[in-house]
Amino acid sequence: MATPVKIGIDVGGTKVFTLVLDAATRKILARTKADTPAGLKFDEFAAFLAAQAAQTLAEAGSSAADVQHIGVAVPSSVDPATGVILHSPALGWKNLPARTPLEKAFGRPVLLDNDVNCGVLAEARLGAGRGSASVVGFFVGTGLGGGIVMDGKLIRGLRGSAGEFGHTVVRSNGRKCGCGKRGCLEAYCSKTAFGRRFERLIEKRGMKSCLPELLKDETFRNVRSKVLAKAYRRGDPVVCNVLDKGADMLGIGVANVMATLAPACVVLGGGVMEALGTDLLPFVRRSAEAHLFGLGPKDLNLKLAEFGDDAVALGAALLDEA
């Protein structure tokens, strides 16, 4: 007898992750990874995603007839009413009506959502936040995204824009953010922010750091989280200073969310936290506790995400339940 399955696809700026999930047991049956193709029209891109899904289904020993649901996660807010991708700088998409081309390529309904929404959904249902009535997530990578799950449901807000914690202001007239505004959390705690700070301190001010030695084909702006972790654990003064400051600002963001939503669990994920979470968590916690209002340290249930690279695709596979 065929096993009902769900497909989750994580569309990133450089990679596309696809997985097949057993609908009953929640076990991942197969996963594939491919480079994100450039220069395609969106209908061609949708066909590429459908082909990746077919390949992953074959590796799982499943067929299209076994599929209950297809979910696609993208690095952008998505209008849930229209399926329009609002703005994805990583992929060059803006106000893109994506749902219809995707459904044409797959030949069936497709649910579409923001990538961090999906990652937080996975952690809330099956990972670090399981069993908690309300979960908020901060995912720190190239940028900083967030997601909100209340009573098991994603909170998407107006035009799917809820949970943009990276663009909450943590310092008035502070550092300039990639969005063009100043003082955003993402301008202090993201790989993009770290890279800009490294350029300023190492290249312009001449501060000594082992980071240039560790970089291969990378620049400060696209340094891998694993390289940051290596430099941090060597005690590099520049890297430690920049990342500890970023963690401190992240703690302020966590405290702001606690004052606004008072979630039962806050999950920290993304590539930076996956590589450095055990090192940075104490700084985040200390800062958050110092800025809490009306709640005490025991009310702050702060956890590291559990699913790593699988989180976003896994959450996409669960979108029909959100």
N, C-alpha and C positions, 0 to 999 in steps of 0.2 A: 504494500500500500504506500502511495506517495506521501512524503512528508511535506506539510505546508511550510513555506519559507517566506522570508521578507528580504528585500534588497535595500541596502543603504549605501549611498555614494557621497563621498566627501570630495568636493571639487576645490582644490587649492590653487594658488598662483603658480606652483611648480609641479605638483603631483596630484593625481586622482587616485583615491583609495576607494575600493569597492569591496563590500562583504555580503555574504549570504548568511542569514540568521535563521536557525530553526525556530519557527513561530511558537512552538509549545515549550521547549526546554531552554530557550534563549542561548543556546550554544552556537558559536560562530562555526559554520561548516566549511567556509572557504573565504579567502581574502586575496585580492590582487592589488598591485600598485603599478601605475603607468605615469609617464611624463605628461604634464598638461600640454596639449597641442596648442600652438600659436598660429594666428593668422587665419583661423577658420570662421566662416559665417556661422551664426548660432545654430541654424538647422543642421549644419555639418557637425558642429560640436555635439549637438544632441544625439546625432547618429553614432558618434564616437562613444558617448556614454552608454548607449544601448548595446554597442558591441562589447564594451568592457563588462557590462552586466551579464551578457550571454556567456562570455568566457568564464566568469566567476561562477555562474550557475553550473556550467559544465564541470568545473573543477569540484563543485560540491556534490556532483552526481544528481543534480536536480534539473528540471525543465521549466519552461515558461508557464506551463499549466499548473505548476506547484506554487507559483508566486501569489501571495496574498496582498502584498503592498510593495510599492517602490517609493523611496524617499531620497531626495537630493538636497544636500547641504552646500551652501555657497557663502563666500566671505563678503556678505552684504546684508543689509536689512532687506526683507522681502515683504511686500504688501500682501497679506494673507487673502484679501478679498479678490485681488486681480492676478496674483502670481507674477507681479512685476519686480524684477531685481532693481532696487533703487540706485545703488552706487557701489561698485566694486572696483576700486583703483587697481587691485592686484591683477584683475582680468580685463580691465578696460571696458567694463560694462556699466552703463548708466541708463536708468529708466527703460530697462530691457524687458519686454513682454516674453517671459521664458516658458510659462506653463504650456501653452499650446504647442510650440515646437517639441518640447520634451514629450508630451503625450502622443504626438504624432510619431515620434521616433520609437517610443516604447509600445505604442498601440494599446495603451490603457492609461487610466488616471495616474498622475504622479503628484506627490506632495513635495513642496519646496519650502525651505526655511533657511534661516541664518545658521552658519556653521557653529558658532558658540552656543546658540540656543540648543542645537542638537547635542553638543557635547555635554552641556549641563543636564539635559533631559536624560541622557544615558547614565550619568553619575547619580542623578536623583532616583532613577528607577532601579538601577542594578549595581551601582558603584558606591562611592564614598558617602553619598547622601541617602542611601536606601533606608527606609524606615522612618525618615523624617517627613513631617507634613509639609514643610516648606524649605526649599533649597535655593540658594543664590550661588552663582559661580562666577569667578574671575579667571579668564584664561589669558595667560601672558605669553605672547610669542612675538612675531614681527610687530604686531600692534597689541592692544589690550581690549578684549571683548568680554561681554558678560551675558548672563542669562538668568531668568527667574522662573522657578517652578513652584506653584502654589496648589496644594491639594491635588497633586499629580498632574496638573495642567500647566502648559507653558503660558506665561503672560507675555503677549506680543505687543500690546499697546497700539497707539495710533499708527497706522501704516507699517506695522511690524517693527517699530523703532524702539521698543522698550529694551532695557538692559544695556544700553550703550555706556557702561560705567567708565570706559576709557576716556570719554569726553565729558565726564563730570569735572568741574573745576576744583582743584585742591589747593591752588595758590593764585590769588588775584594778581593779574598782570605778570604771571610767571613765565616759564619757558614757552617758546612758540611750539605749537603742535603741528603735525602734518596736516591737520584739518584747516589750518590757517588761524585758529584762535590761540589764546595764551592760557597757560596754567592748567591744561587738561592733565588728568592722571596719566594718560598715554605718553605725554611728553616727559614723564619721569620714569615710568615703569613699562618698558617694552624694549625689544632688541633694537628698534629704530632709535629710540631715545638713548639707549646705552651707547650705540655706535656714534651718534653725534657727540656725546660727552667724551668718548675716548678720543675722537679727532681733536676736540678742543684741548684736552688735558695732555695728550701724548704728542700730537703733531704740532700744536700751536704753542703750548706752554713748555714742552720739552720734558715732561715728567717721565721718570723711568718706569718701564713696565715690561713684563715678559710677553705681553700679548702679541706684539709684532712678530716675535719668534715663532709663536704657535700658529699664526695664520699661514695658510698655504695659498690657495687661489682665492682666498676670501679677502674682503675689505672689512674695516671696522663696522660698516653698515650692514653687512650680511654674515657676520660671524655666527658660527653654529653654537648652539647652547652647550654642546659638549666641550667646546673650546673654552667658553666662558667658565664652565665648571672646573676645568683643569687649572686655569689661571687663578680662579678664586681659591681653590684648595691649596695652591702653592703660597697663598697669602699675598698675592700681588696687590700692592697698595692702591693702585688706580682702580683695578677691577673691583676690589673689595669695597672701596669707597663708593663707587658708582652704583653697584648692585645693592649695597646696604641702604643707600639713600633711596633707591627705587623701592625696596621692600618697605621702608618706613612710610613712603608716600602711599603705597598699596594699602598699608594698615589704616591710613586715614580714609581711603576709599571704602574699606570694609566697615569702619566705624560709621561712616555716612549711611551706608546701606542698612546697618543695624538700626540706626535711628529712624530710617524711613520705612523699612519693611519688617524689621525684627524677625529674620528667618531663623528657623530651628537649626539650620546647618549652612555654613559657607564653605564652598569647595574651591580650592585653588588648583588650576590646571594649566595646560599649554606647555609648549616645549621648554620654556625657561624654568617653570616650576617642576617639570618632570626631571630635568637635569640637576636642579639646585634647590628643590623644595625643602629638603631636610636642613640645608644650610640657612635658607632665607626665612623659613617659617617662624623661628623665634623673633626675628626682627619685625615681621608682619604682625605677629601676635602682640608683642610689646607695644607697638604703635597703636594698634586697634584698641587695646585695653586702655591706653592712656587717653583716648578720644571718645570712649563710649559715653553715652548719655542715657540715664535711666535704667541701664542694665549693668550687671557686674561681669567680671571675668568668667564666672561659671556659666553665664548665659551665652558665651561666645564658643560655639561648636565649630571650630576651624579645622578643616581636613584637607589633605592633599588628594587630588584626583587619582583614580585607580586604573583607568583604561588606556592612558597614553595615546598612541596614534590611532587606536581603534575607536576612541570616544565619539568623534563626530559622525563617522559612518554608522556606528552602532545607534546613535540617537536618531539619525535619519531613518534607519530601519524601524524605529519605534514611533515615527511621527503620526501614524494612523491612530495611536492611542493617546495623543497629546491634545 
